[in-house]
Amino acid sequence: MVLDDIFRYLRWQKAIRVIKNFPKKMVICDIGCGPSGEFLKTISSFINFGFGFDKNINFYKNSRIDLKKIDFDKKGIPLGEETVDVVTMLAVLEHLENPKNILRETFRILKTNGFLILTTPSSRAKPILDFLAKLRLINKEAISEHKKYYSLEELENLFLNTSFRKENINLKYFEFGFNILAIIKK
């Protein structure tokens, strides 16, 4: 759907602006990368290597990207401790049954001084997204899978309860307050 593509593009641009400030030799893990890992493919020139995990993915591997099918919400992330420099979760957290578990896993795989870049719809977005889905301007199935919408305070508490430190958490609204961007240093 057209609006889904626009919203995805805007989320990606937020993440790319942050990633461009990091060294190019980084290893990144995109959790919930989608069926073809398009975000990793888009940023491949900025990274040394990228892992992508999703429960609905087609296997793909080249010299810079490795995509694997896994239900990370139930099984965790199949990477060793302190393996990656950056973890991205773009419009994923709201779909998870166990967000604390995946955030603990994220903390585990991040190197010291690594970053989590996350986007999620804010609590304000729920009625708008429900309305747009009803009109079929965005994917109704994807919206119906949302488990939770977050406020800045709820997100901060979630991060604090999964080992991240308050002084390393940077949260802000974007897209007129309907989405939240989190940039968190380990």
Residue frames relative to the residue before (quaternion, step in Angstrom):
aa qw qx qy qz dx dy dz
M 1.0000 0.0000 0.0000 0.0000 0.00 0.00 0.00
V 0.6089 -0.6150 0.3684 0.3396 3.54 -1.01 0.84
L 0.6863 0.4742 -0.3058 0.4589 3.61 0.82 -0.89
D 0.5858 0.5576 -0.3718 0.4558 3.61 1.07 -0.63
D 0.6650 0.5045 -0.2985 0.4627 3.57 0.94 -0.90
I 0.6461 0.5096 -0.3175 0.4711 3.60 0.98 -0.79
F 0.6694 0.4922 -0.3015 0.4676 3.60 0.87 -0.94
R 0.6336 0.5230 -0.3231 0.4697 3.59 1.00 -0.82
Y 0.6449 0.5241 -0.3157 0.4581 3.58 0.92 -0.90
L 0.6673 0.5007 -0.3050 0.4594 3.60 0.91 -0.88
R 0.6320 0.5112 -0.3288 0.4808 3.61 1.02 -0.77
W 0.6587 0.5193 -0.3063 0.4500 3.55 0.86 -0.96
Q 0.6525 0.5243 -0.3250 0.4401 3.58 0.92 -0.85
K 0.6073 0.5388 -0.3483 0.4686 3.59 1.06 -0.73
A 0.6933 0.4749 -0.2729 0.4683 3.57 0.84 -0.97
I 0.6549 0.5210 -0.3167 0.4465 3.59 0.92 -0.87
R 0.6174 0.5441 -0.3518 0.4462 3.62 0.99 -0.74
V 0.6611 0.4792 -0.3021 0.4920 3.57 1.03 -0.74
I 0.6774 0.5172 -0.2936 0.4331 3.59 0.82 -1.00
K 0.6152 0.5693 -0.3484 0.4195 3.60 1.01 -0.73
N 0.6545 0.5141 -0.3107 0.4592 3.61 1.19 -0.46
F 0.6152 0.5438 -0.3463 0.4538 3.59 1.25 -0.19
P 0.6251 -0.5234 0.3998 0.4189 3.60 -1.22 0.33
K 0.5503 -0.6588 0.4141 0.3027 3.57 -1.07 0.77
K 0.6568 0.5322 -0.3176 0.4294 3.61 1.12 -0.40
M 0.3955 0.7494 -0.4620 0.2619 3.60 1.13 0.39
V 0.3298 -0.6701 0.6254 0.2259 3.48 -1.41 0.40
I 0.1004 -0.8126 0.5741 -0.0011 3.56 -0.79 1.08
C 0.1548 -0.7514 0.6334 0.1007 3.54 -1.21 0.61
D 0.1425 -0.7817 0.6045 0.0565 3.56 -0.71 1.11
I 0.1685 -0.7970 0.5776 0.0516 3.54 -0.39 1.30
G 0.7903 0.1504 -0.1669 0.5700 3.56 -0.67 1.14
C 0.1799 0.8597 -0.4596 0.1317 3.54 1.08 0.83
G 0.5263 -0.6416 0.4170 0.3708 3.59 1.23 -0.10
P 0.7374 -0.4843 0.2653 0.3889 3.58 -1.28 0.26
S 0.8123 0.2277 -0.1297 0.5211 3.62 1.10 -0.43
G 0.4599 -0.7213 0.4319 0.2857 3.61 1.22 0.18
E 0.1509 0.8517 -0.4921 0.0981 3.57 1.12 0.66
F 0.6219 0.5394 -0.3641 0.4357 3.62 0.97 -0.72
L 0.6596 0.4956 -0.3133 0.4703 3.61 0.89 -0.88
K 0.6452 0.5102 -0.3238 0.4676 3.57 0.97 -0.80
T 0.6394 0.5374 -0.3198 0.4474 3.59 1.05 -0.77
I 0.7737 0.3411 -0.1811 0.5022 3.59 0.96 -0.85
S 0.3277 0.7964 -0.4731 0.1859 3.61 1.22 0.08
S 0.6457 0.5188 -0.3390 0.4462 3.62 1.05 -0.53
F 0.6649 0.4969 -0.2981 0.4713 3.61 1.26 -0.30
I 0.7501 0.3984 -0.1879 0.4934 3.59 1.22 -0.33
N 0.4989 -0.6116 0.5191 0.3279 3.52 -1.33 0.28
F 0.7833 -0.1313 0.1159 0.5965 3.57 0.97 -0.93
G 0.1098 -0.8044 0.5817 0.0499 3.55 -1.12 0.68
F 0.2006 -0.7344 0.6382 0.1142 3.52 -1.08 0.89
G 0.0576 -0.7884 0.6114 0.0364 3.57 -1.01 0.79
F 0.0558 -0.8015 0.5953 -0.0058 3.55 -0.91 0.98
D 0.1756 0.7539 -0.6170 0.1418 3.53 -1.00 0.92
K 0.4902 -0.6600 0.4750 0.3139 3.57 -1.15 0.54
N 0.7324 0.3021 -0.1941 0.5785 3.59 1.28 -0.31
I 0.3792 0.7397 -0.4683 0.2996 3.57 0.43 1.16
N 0.3580 -0.6681 0.6024 0.2502 3.48 -1.28 0.48
F 0.5171 -0.6428 0.4625 0.3249 3.59 -0.88 0.93
Y 0.1145 0.7698 -0.6189 0.1060 3.54 -1.00 0.87
K 0.1231 0.7804 -0.6087 0.0731 3.56 -1.00 0.75
N 0.0841 0.7422 -0.6641 0.0334 3.50 -1.12 0.82
S 0.7700 -0.3778 0.2325 0.4587 3.61 -1.19 -0.22
R 0.7724 0.3394 -0.1832 0.5046 3.64 1.20 -0.36
I 0.7885 0.2541 -0.1068 0.5498 3.59 1.18 -0.45
D 0.0395 -0.7680 0.6392 0.0006 3.54 -1.06 0.89
L 0.0734 -0.8052 0.5884 -0.0040 3.59 -0.50 1.23
K 0.0087 -0.8129 0.5812 -0.0370 3.56 -0.88 1.01
K 0.4267 -0.6824 0.5421 0.2418 3.49 -1.16 0.79
I 0.2666 0.7391 -0.5847 0.2020 3.56 -0.75 1.08
D 0.3471 -0.6856 0.5920 0.2429 3.55 -1.14 0.65
F 0.1732 -0.8471 0.4973 0.0709 3.56 0.30 1.31
D 0.5613 0.5993 -0.3903 0.4164 3.60 1.19 -0.42
K 0.7548 0.3475 -0.1963 0.5206 3.59 1.15 -0.57
K 0.7960 0.3391 -0.1494 0.4786 3.58 0.98 -0.82
G 0.5160 -0.6269 0.4468 0.3755 3.62 1.11 -0.22
I 0.5564 -0.5921 0.4736 0.3398 3.52 -1.34 -0.18
P 0.3471 -0.7870 0.4748 0.1862 3.61 -0.61 1.10
L 0.4737 0.6101 -0.4893 0.4049 3.56 0.63 1.19
G 0.5586 -0.6185 0.4438 0.3293 3.55 -1.19 0.54
E 0.6714 -0.4809 0.3766 0.4196 3.54 -1.34 0.20
E 0.8610 0.0465 -0.0757 0.5008 3.53 -1.15 0.84
T 0.2614 0.7995 -0.4809 0.2473 3.53 0.88 1.10
V 0.8157 0.2528 -0.0924 0.5121 3.58 0.97 -0.84
D 0.4906 -0.6616 0.4978 0.2715 3.53 -1.27 0.59
V 0.8001 0.0851 0.0017 0.5938 3.57 1.04 -0.82
V 0.1147 -0.7344 0.6638 0.0834 3.53 -1.16 0.77
T 0.1093 -0.7643 0.6313 0.0738 3.56 -0.98 0.86
M 0.0086 0.7375 -0.6752 0.0141 3.51 -1.21 0.78
L 0.0141 0.8355 -0.5444 0.0736 3.54 0.03 1.31
A 0.8265 -0.1132 0.0005 0.5514 3.56 -0.42 1.32
V 0.4469 0.6813 -0.4470 0.3691 3.56 0.89 1.02
L 0.6339 0.5986 -0.3409 0.3515 3.58 0.81 -1.03
E 0.6622 0.5332 -0.3040 0.4298 3.58 0.98 -0.84
H 0.6601 0.5106 -0.2973 0.4638 3.60 1.25 -0.33
L 0.6238 0.6175 -0.3141 0.3617 3.59 1.23 -0.37
E 0.4489 -0.6632 0.5403 0.2583 3.52 -1.12 0.81
N 0.8070 0.1903 -0.0463 0.5572 3.57 0.99 -0.92
P 0.0702 -0.8464 0.5250 0.0546 3.63 0.49 1.08
K 0.5994 0.5620 -0.3748 0.4294 3.63 1.04 -0.63
N 0.6456 0.5353 -0.3295 0.4336 3.58 0.94 -0.85
I 0.7064 0.4503 -0.2840 0.4664 3.58 0.81 -0.91
L 0.6341 0.5095 -0.3409 0.4713 3.60 1.08 -0.58
R 0.6023 0.5223 -0.3553 0.4880 3.62 1.11 -0.58
E 0.6446 0.5101 -0.3103 0.4775 3.56 1.02 -0.84
T 0.6231 0.5377 -0.3306 0.4618 3.56 1.01 -0.80
F 0.6489 0.5076 -0.3085 0.4755 3.57 0.92 -0.92
R 0.6515 0.5407 -0.3063 0.4351 3.59 0.96 -0.89
I 0.7532 0.4034 -0.2297 0.4660 3.62 0.83 -0.92
L 0.5763 0.5894 -0.3862 0.4139 3.61 1.20 -0.33
K 0.4479 -0.6483 0.5449 0.2866 3.54 -1.08 0.78
T 0.6255 -0.4870 0.4306 0.4315 3.56 -1.26 0.33
N 0.8159 0.1544 -0.1873 0.5248 3.57 -0.89 1.04
G 0.4252 0.6750 -0.4796 0.3654 3.58 1.23 0.38
F 0.3523 -0.7534 0.5272 0.1741 3.56 -1.29 0.29
L 0.2317 -0.6939 0.6631 0.1586 3.48 -1.30 0.65
I 0.0725 -0.7593 0.6463 0.0236 3.57 -0.88 1.02
L 0.0484 0.8253 -0.5490 0.1228 3.53 -0.47 1.23
T 0.0614 -0.7524 0.6516 0.0741 3.55 -1.17 0.67
T 0.0704 0.7708 -0.6308 0.0545 3.53 -1.18 0.67
P 0.5286 -0.6132 0.4567 0.3687 3.61 -1.04 0.58
S 0.4305 -0.6876 0.5228 0.2617 3.56 -1.08 0.72
S 0.6975 -0.4487 0.3545 0.4319 3.54 -1.33 0.21
R 0.6171 0.5719 -0.3353 0.4238 3.58 1.09 -0.70
A 0.6476 0.5731 -0.3095 0.3953 3.57 1.14 -0.64
K 0.5183 0.6958 -0.4108 0.2800 3.59 1.08 -0.63
P 0.7189 0.4255 -0.3043 0.4578 3.66 0.61 -0.91
I 0.6325 0.5271 -0.3326 0.4598 3.59 1.05 -0.71
L 0.6810 0.4801 -0.2955 0.4674 3.58 0.86 -0.94
D 0.6251 0.5280 -0.3377 0.4653 3.60 1.00 -0.76
F 0.6597 0.5079 -0.2991 0.4662 3.58 0.97 -0.88
L 0.6727 0.4885 -0.2955 0.4707 3.60 0.91 -0.93
A 0.6388 0.5133 -0.3238 0.4729 3.59 1.08 -0.70
K 0.6267 0.5391 -0.3293 0.4562 3.58 1.03 -0.80
L 0.6914 0.4437 -0.2578 0.5085 3.56 1.09 -0.75
R 0.3898 -0.7455 0.4385 0.3161 3.57 1.37 -0.13
L 0.3654 0.7149 -0.5011 0.3230 3.56 1.09 0.81
I 0.7382 0.1525 -0.1344 0.6432 3.55 1.36 -0.29
N 0.6794 -0.5197 0.3436 0.3876 3.55 -1.28 0.41
K 0.3683 -0.7673 0.4932 0.1798 3.54 -0.42 1.31
E 0.6413 0.5337 -0.3241 0.4460 3.60 0.97 -0.82
A 0.6594 0.5087 -0.3117 0.4574 3.58 0.90 -0.89
I 0.6616 0.4941 -0.3071 0.4730 3.59 0.96 -0.83
S 0.6531 0.5181 -0.3227 0.4481 3.60 0.97 -0.77
E 0.6355 0.5335 -0.3205 0.4570 3.60 1.22 -0.41
H 0.4756 0.6691 -0.4536 0.3470 3.62 1.21 -0.15
K 0.2710 -0.7785 0.5522 0.1249 3.56 -0.80 1.07
K 0.8105 -0.0161 0.0765 0.5804 3.57 1.05 -0.79
Y 0.1970 -0.7107 0.6615 0.1359 3.50 -1.28 0.65
Y 0.2766 -0.8140 0.5019 0.0951 3.56 -0.91 0.93
S 0.3010 -0.6529 0.6523 0.2399 3.49 -1.38 0.42
L 0.6725 -0.4676 0.3592 0.4473 3.59 -1.25 0.19
E 0.6588 0.5238 -0.3066 0.4446 3.58 0.96 -0.88
E 0.6549 0.5057 -0.3153 0.4647 3.59 0.94 -0.84
L 0.6511 0.5073 -0.3175 0.4668 3.57 0.97 -0.82
E 0.6457 0.5187 -0.3282 0.4542 3.56 0.88 -0.90
N 0.6603 0.5012 -0.3082 0.4667 3.61 0.91 -0.87
L 0.6227 0.5347 -0.3342 0.4634 3.57 1.04 -0.77
F 0.6732 0.4855 -0.2931 0.4746 3.59 0.90 -0.89
L 0.6515 0.5148 -0.3161 0.4589 3.59 0.98 -0.82
N 0.6909 0.4666 -0.2710 0.4811 3.60 1.10 -0.66
T 0.7127 0.3819 -0.2534 0.5310 3.59 1.28 0.11
S 0.7297 -0.5043 0.1990 0.4167 3.55 1.05 0.97
F 0.5459 0.5919 -0.4329 0.4053 3.64 1.12 -0.16
R 0.3842 -0.7342 0.5193 0.2092 3.59 -1.12 0.68
K 0.6370 -0.5906 0.3608 0.3394 3.53 -1.03 0.94
E 0.6967 0.4899 -0.2849 0.4397 3.59 0.85 -0.92
N 0.6926 0.4580 -0.2732 0.4857 3.61 1.26 -0.27
I 0.5902 0.5763 -0.3527 0.4417 3.57 1.31 0.04
N 0.0092 -0.7814 0.6229 -0.0357 3.57 -0.75 1.10
L 0.0218 0.8088 -0.5825 0.0773 3.57 -0.50 1.25
K 0.1424 0.7819 -0.6027 0.0711 3.55 -1.04 0.74
Y 0.4989 -0.6352 0.5073 0.3003 3.50 -1.26 0.56
F 0.0297 0.7479 -0.6622 -0.0367 3.54 -1.31 0.42
E 0.7505 0.3252 -0.3011 0.4903 3.58 -1.32 0.18
F 0.7075 -0.4936 0.2448 0.4426 3.55 0.75 1.19
G 0.7012 -0.4774 0.2625 0.4599 3.58 1.12 0.66
F 0.5499 0.6351 -0.3890 0.3780 3.60 1.25 0.05
N 0.7552 0.2352 -0.1638 0.5895 3.60 1.26 -0.22
I 0.2651 -0.7400 0.5986 0.1540 3.51 -1.29 0.50
L 0.1870 -0.7359 0.6426 0.1028 3.53 -1.11 0.85
A 0.0753 -0.7779 0.6236 0.0177 3.55 -0.85 1.02
I 0.0129 -0.7509 0.6602 -0.0062 3.55 -0.94 0.97
I 0.0264 0.8338 -0.5405 0.1094 3.54 -0.35 1.30
K 0.2447 -0.7651 0.5824 0.1250 3.53 -0.85 1.01
K 0.4227 -0.6866 0.5290 0.2648 3.57 -1.02 0.79
